């Protein structure tokens, strides 16, 4: 039987295949890959770049300024789209490719789909060594693209055109798999990208994709129901998987029906609106003491769509020693952590099945009442933190409070590393579901601005606010210009505390001396020189404001909303006024030291570890 074929280059076949992939979202038939983030170089411009130009209407390319920034924007886009659409990030060989490794790490840690396509050296090796090639004397098959192996859920190097017939479907299936979701990497040697092959026409037929919703095993479901019914004080931890399975309403209904309090991880924040009756606040190291009190009293923890990282669990000291866990997760790896009873399934479908099986059961009314009593404590704490104390510069919390006051339910707020995650996680009371992004899986400095650009691409309504520290701004800021080039507006709040203040806080709190974190205690003769962030952002074309009072800050927020393009608000912020969380965190404090402060910190750390739950 003959198969109808078409002769195409490998690069052209890849582009046509990506265009053919579609997905249905809210009744609309949309492209699974709506665009490409690209910087062209000699590894991808002549073949892949040519094909992308030929198909620029179906698969537009957004010009990046830095390959890492492109990948971060793509990851943030995927999160804002709740993993239902995927961007491609493409680079040349060499440094262009390795610049994307960090972004792939962000996507990997946060279980987000991004398709990375990097140019590679020649498969024939005849012209070796080529420009930007790193040679491994004993293993000539290794290129810099092997760096992606540790930060990719799917990795392949195409050494013959026919290989994409199996590789591309596998890459897409991986990125759409709720259990295995993460970044996919394709290395594309220059000669192979240009080679032609007779591809089957059927490979390019439109494919309307669906994201699977695995149902819970009946045996696991029955055990989970029995364990819930036996509990006296159950609590739900809502993780990022709630967002990715679109389970926010199911979670809200489940928690209200059965009287179970809900605490949120950083990735799961805005799973519930803050006004929901079951909302008990953010837990963990960057969480609120009131929420952590609820968790510490629980005898059963329903961990829904969370990977239970140390900032969530207080390095596994937050829970009662005899507390039981039910792991509701599409990924078996996460569902079985810490001897949890696994319910390996989609979060929304699991909650739906549990609702049916639990029937008229409800948590003890005394527990429901007790857990809800802590909410007023949480709100009072937030109110006290965001209140104006008439001192300049302001605290992070005061700035968060004013951004929150300015924002509507249609807006989206984003941050990443440094002190801002704790400030936003506690002090931001969500006005809408899926309206918050704090990249705290990889905690990548520089995500804030690039991520806001990606989120602005994804969001169809409202403003995207990004709160960024001076340290992260200095690491990666060029996507301010990228947002202007592409026409995707965002509002950036640059909080300048003149250093890496949150790490200095950790350094000093564990008995060390302040060193090399704040500008004032860095090595060199220029430690009194400061960056003019307003002028810098203005030079890239942004609307800019620099404020010297909270009143001016509020006025700048109003003007930023009215601006027709990306706006940047620069403000000083206190370096030593952080919102305290309510959980222990294990870090490596020296066992021996000549410093009395370090000795005391080690003794305190050892004492805290006595409450640590065994990791079995």
N, C-alpha and C positions, 0 to 999 in steps of 0.2 A: 504494500500500500504506500503510495507516494504522499509525502507531506509537503504542503505548500510552504515555501520558504521565501525569505527576503534577505538580500545581501547588505549587511550593515557593519559599520565598525563597532567594536566593543563599546566604545564611549556612547555612540548613538543608540545602541541597543539598551544601554543602561538608562539613558534619558527617556526613551520611549516607554520602557517598562515602568519607570516611576510615574510617568504621566498617566498610565493606564490604571493605576491603583486608586480606587475611590473608597469613600466611607460615608455612611448615612449618619447625620447628626441632626437631631430634632426635626426629622422629616425631610431634611435637605441632602441631596446627593452632592458631596463635596470632594475635592481632591484630598487623598490621604497625605500627599506631599505637596503642600501649597506653595513652596518656594525653596530657594537655595540661598545659604549664606556663603559668599565666595570671595576669596582672594586668589587671583590667577597668577601662576608662575610657570616656569618651564616644564613642570611635571604634569600640569593639568590644562594649560591654556590652549594648546594647539589641537587637541582632540576633544576632551570633555568640554572645554570652554567653547569650542566651535559649535558643538551640538547644542549646548545650552543657549547659545545665541540664536540658533536656528529655531528654537522652541521657546523663545522668550515670553510669548503670550501665555502659553500653557504652564510654564514652569519658570517664573521670574527669578532673577538672581539679585539679591541685595548685597551691595558692595560693603565688605567689612573693612575695618581699619587695623585689626589685629586678629589673628586666627583664634587665639584663646577667647577673645571677646565674642567672635562669631559663634563658637560652640556654646558659650555661656548663654548667649541670647537664645540659641536654639533650645537649650535645656529649659530655660524659663518659659519659652513659648509652649513647650510640651506640657509643662505643669499648668500653665494658665488654661490650656486647652483640655486639661485633665486626661492627657495621654491619648486623645482621640485624633490628633493630627501631628505630623512629624515634619520637622525641617531637616534639610540636608546641609552639611557643612563641608566645603571642599577646599583643599589647599594644594600647593605644589609639594615637591619632595623636600626633604631636609628640614630646615628650621620651620618652614610653614607647617609641616606635618606635626613636628614635636610641639609646636605651640598649642596644638589642639589637645594634647595628652591631658593637661589639667582639666580642660572642659569635659573631656570624656570621663575623667574621674568624678567630676560633679554629677554627671548623668548616671554613672554607675552607682555611686553611693546613694543617690536619691531615687533609683529605679525609674529613670526617665528615658524615653526613646529619642535618640538622635542618630541619624545616619551620617557617619563620617566617611568621606571618600578622599583619600590622599593619593597624590601621584607617587610613583615608586621608581626605582632604578630599572634599567632594561633587563627583561627576563633573559635575553640572549647573553648578557654580560659582555658582549663584544666590544662596546666602547668604554668599558670600565677602566679606571674609576671616573665617574661623571661628576659634574659640578654638584656639590652638596652631599655627595655620597660619603658615608662613614664605612670604612672597610674593616671587616673582621677577618683576620688572617686565616684562622682555622675553620671558620664557618661562613663561607661566602654567601650563603643564602640569607643571612641576617641583614636586614636594613633597619633604619631608624623606626620604620613602621612597626617593627616587632615590639616597640615600647607600648603600643596600644593593647597588647595581649592582657596585661593585668588590669586594664580599666575598660574592657569591652565585654559585653555579654555574648557577642558573636564577632568572630574575627576571621578574615580570609584575605588571601592575596591571589589575585586572578592571574594565572600564568598561561591561560589559553582562553580564547573567546567563549568556547562552549561552556566553560565553568560557570558563567553567570546564570545559565539555565537552572542550575540547582542552587547556587549561592544566593542570588537575590531573593527568591521565595523564602529561603531559610532565614535570611536577615530580616525580612519584613515580618515573618511569622514570629520571630523572637521578639521584635519590638512591640508587637501587638499582644503577646502572651501575658496575661495578668500575673502569672507566677514568675516568668523569666524576664520580664520587661527590663530593658536597659539599652545602652547604646550598641550600635552595630558598626563595625569598621570594615571597609573594603580598601585594600591596597591595589592600586592600578598602575602597573609598570607602563612606561611611556610607549614602548613598542607594541604591547598587547592592546593598549587603548586605541591605537591607530589601526590595528589589524582588522581585516574584514572577515566575516563568517556568514554562512547561510543559516540564519536563525528561523525557526518555525514561526510563521505568522501568528499562530495561536498564542504565542508567548506575550504578544502585545495587545491581546483583547482586553477590553475593560473588565476589571475585577472589582466588584463591590464587596469590600471587606466588612467583617463584623468582629467585634471584640468578644471573645468567649466569656460566658458567665458560668463557671463550673458550680454545680450544686453540691451541697454537703452529702457525704456518705451517710446512709441511714443509721449505721451503727455508731459512728461518731456523733451524729445528731442526737441520738437517744441518750448517750452518755452525757452530752453537754446539757441536755434538758434536765436530767436527773441531778447533775451537779448544781445547776442554777436553782432548782427547787429546794435543794438542801441548804442553800446559802442563807445566812442571816443578814449580811451586809455586803451585797455585791456592788461593784463599781465597773464602769465601762471606760476603757482608754480608747479614745478615737485617734487613729493615726492617719497618715496620708492616704492609705488604701480606701478610706471612706470617700475621699474626693474622687479617686480614680475609678471606683465602682459606681459613682453617682449615687451614693447611699445616704446622703445627708437627710433626706426626708424620712427614709426608713429608720435611720438612727433616732431622729427626733421623735417619731411616733413610738418606737420601741421603748425608748427611755421614759417617755411620759406615761405610756400605758402601764408599765411595770414598776414605775417609781424608782428607777435606778439612776443615780447621779452619773454624769459624763464629765470626764476630764480630758483635756486635749494635749497631744504632743505638739512640738513645734510644726511638724509637717501636717498635722491634723487640725491645726488651728483654723477656725471658721467652719468647722464641721457643723457646729450649731451657732446660731446667733446668740449673743451674750444675754439677750433678754429671755431665752428659752428657760422654762421652769426647771429643766434637768441640768442646765449648765452649771458646772462647779468650778470652772476655771482651768488654767494651764498648770500642768504638773511638772515636777522635776527640778533640776538645778536652775534653769531659767524660768521656773514656774513660781507660782504664788504659794505662800505658806498655808493659806486657807485651803487651797486645792490639795496640797500635800497632806494635810490633816485628814481629809476625806479618804485619800488613798491608804494612808497608814492604818486606818481603822478597818479596812475592808477584809473580809474573809474569802472573797472570790473576786478575781479580776478578769473581766472579759476584754482581752487585748484585740481590738478590731483594726486590722490593717496597719499594724505598727511593727517595726523591726526591733523595738525595745532597746534603743541605744542608751549609752550611759547617762546622757543628760536627761533622758526620760525617767530612768529608773533610780537616779541618784546613786549610780554605780552599784545598783542592786542592794541598796540599804533602805529603800523607801517603804517597803512592804512588810507587813507582819510576817513573822517567821513561819507561821502555819497557813498563810494565805495560799489558796489554790489558783491556778491560771487556766483559762480556756483561750487558746490561740486561734482566733478566726482570721484566716489569711489564705489568699490564693496560693501563696508560696509555702510549700511544706517546710522549707528551711526555717522560716520565721514562725510558723505555727507550732513547732515542737520545742521552741526555746524554753529553757528552765523547767523542764518536766511538765510543760503545759499539756492539757488535754487538747489535741489538735482538732480543729474543724477546718479542713483544707478545702476552701471554697470561696466564692465571690462574697464580699461583705454584704451587699444588698440582699442577695438571695439567702444567705445564712440568716440574716435578721428576720427576713420574711418567714422562713421555715421555722425558726425558733418561736416566732410570734404565734404561729398556728399550734405548735406543740405545747407551748406553755399555757395556752387557753386563758383561764381566769386567774391564774396565779399572779401574785404581785409581791414585791419585796415588803418586808415588815414595815408598817406605816411609821413606826418610831424611827427606823433607819432613814426612811425617805425624809421625814421631818428634820432629823438631826443633820443629814447631809446638806439639805437645803439651807439650813441656818448659817452655814459658813459662807454663803453667797453674799450676804450683807457685809460680812467681814472683808471679803474680797473687794467689793465695791467701795467700801470706806477706805481701804488701803490705797486703791487706785486714785480715788478722789484726793487723798492727802498727798500723793506723789505728784500729781499733775497740777496741783494748786500753785498759783503765783505767790512766791514769797518775797517779791520785790527786790531780789538780789540778781545782779548781772555779773558774769554770764549765767544763763539758765542751766537747769539740769536737762539731761536727755528726756526724762519723764515729762517735764513741762512742754517741751517741743512736741513730743508724741501726743500729748493732750490737745494741743492746738491744731495739729494736723488732723487728728481724729474729729475735732469739732468742725473743721472745714470740710471734711470728706462726707460724701453721700453714700447711700447703699449701693450705688452703681460703681463706686470707685474701688481701686485695688491698691494695696500697699505692699511694699517689698523691701527686704533688707537681707543681710547675710552675716558677715563676720564682725568681731569686735564686741563692743558693749551694747550695740543696738538690738541684737536678738533678744536679750533679756528684757530690755526696756519695752520693746513692742510686744513681746509674748505676754507680758504681765499687764501692761497698761493700755493695750489696744483692745477695746471691747467690740467685737465684730458686729457690724451692722447688717451683713449679708453673708450667706454661705459662699465658700470658695472665693473669698475676696482678700486672701492674705498669702504671702509667700515669703518665708524666711528660709534661705538655703542654709540648713544647719546639719546636713548629712556630711558634706565635705568641708563646710564652713570656709568657703573660698573667698578670700579678699579679692575684690574686683568684680564679683558677681553683681553687685548692686546696680551699677550703671548699665552694664551689658544686659543683665537680666531684665531691667526695666524696659530696655529697648525691645527685647523679645516679647515681654508681656504686653507692651503697647501694640505690637503687631497682632497679638492674639485677641485682645479685648476689643469688642465692638462698641461698648458704651463706657462712659465715665472716664475719669482720669486715672493714670497710673502714678502713684507716689513712690519714690525710692528715697529712703533715708540712708545716708552713707557717711562714714567717718572720713577724716582727712587722710588716714593711712590707706584705706581702700581706694579713695579717690586718686591718690598718687600712684597706686599700682596699676589702675586701668581706668582711663577716663575718655578715651578716644571715641567711644560709642555715643557720646554727646553729639559729636559730629555725624556719626552714622545715623542717629535718629533724625537729625535735620535733613540729611541727604535723602532719606527714605520717606520722610514726612510722617513719622510716628512720634507724636508728642508725648513727653513725660515731664513730671515735676520732680526735680531733685532737691533734696534738703541736705546740704553739706554741713556736717557737724564737726567743727574744728576744735579739738582739745589738745592740739599741738603734740601729738604722739600716738603711740600704741598704748593708750591708757588702760585698757582692760587687761592687757598682758602685764603691764606694770603693776596693776592691782594684784594679779595672781603672784607675781614675783615677790612683792613685798609681803603679801598675806601669808606666804609660806616661809617667811623668815629671811628672805634675801634682801639685798640692797637694790634700790632703783638703779638700773644700768641699761643703756642702749635701747630703751623703749621710748622714753620721752625725748623730744628734741633737745631739751635743756640738759639731759645727762648723756648725750651721745658723744662719741669721740670726734674731735675735729675743732677747727677754729671758726666755723660758720654756724654755730648752734643758735645764734640770735637771729639768723635769717629766716623769714617766714614766706610762705607762698601766697600770692595774691590770687585766691581761688576765683574771685569774681572776674578779674581781668582774664584769667585763663579760660574760663567757660565762655566769656564774652567773645574771646578771640576765635572760638569755634562756631560762633553764630547764635548762641543761646541768648534768650532774654534773661538778664541777671539782676539779682538784688543782694545787697549786703545789709544786714540789720544790726541794730545795737540796742533793741528793746523788744520785749514780747509783743508790745503793741505794733511795732514795725513788722515783726514777724507775721502777725495776723494779717496785716495789710498786704504784705508780700504774697501770702497765700491766696488772697482774693485776686490780686493782679496776675499771679501765675495761672490761676484757673482761666482767666480771661485771655491769656496770651494765645497767639496763633501757632506757637511752636514751643519746643522744649524750653522750660524755664528752670533756672538754678537759683536757689536761695542759700546764701552763705551766712552762717552764724557761728559765733563762738559758743562753746559748751563747757561746762565744768568737767575737769579731769578726774575728780574724786567724789562724785555724787552719783552712785549707782543704786538702782532699785534692787534690794536684796531678794534673792530667791529663798527657798525653804528646804533645800536638800543638800546632803553631803555629796562631794565629788572627789573621786580618787585620782590623785596625780602623783607623779614620782618625786617625793621629797627625799633628799639624801638621808641615808641611814646614819651616817656619821658626818659631823661638821664642827668646825671651830666656832661657828656662830651660835649663840644662845637662842636666837630667834628661830633658826633652822631646827635646832634640837627640840624646841617647844612645838614647832609645827609638825615634826615627825611624830612626836608623842601623841598629838591630837589626831593625826592621820591614823595611827595605829589603833587608837581608841575607836574611831569611827568605823574602821574595818571590821570590828567585832560584830557589827550589825549586818554585815554583807551576806547576802543569800548565796549559797554555793551555786556555781554555774554548771549544774549537771542536768 
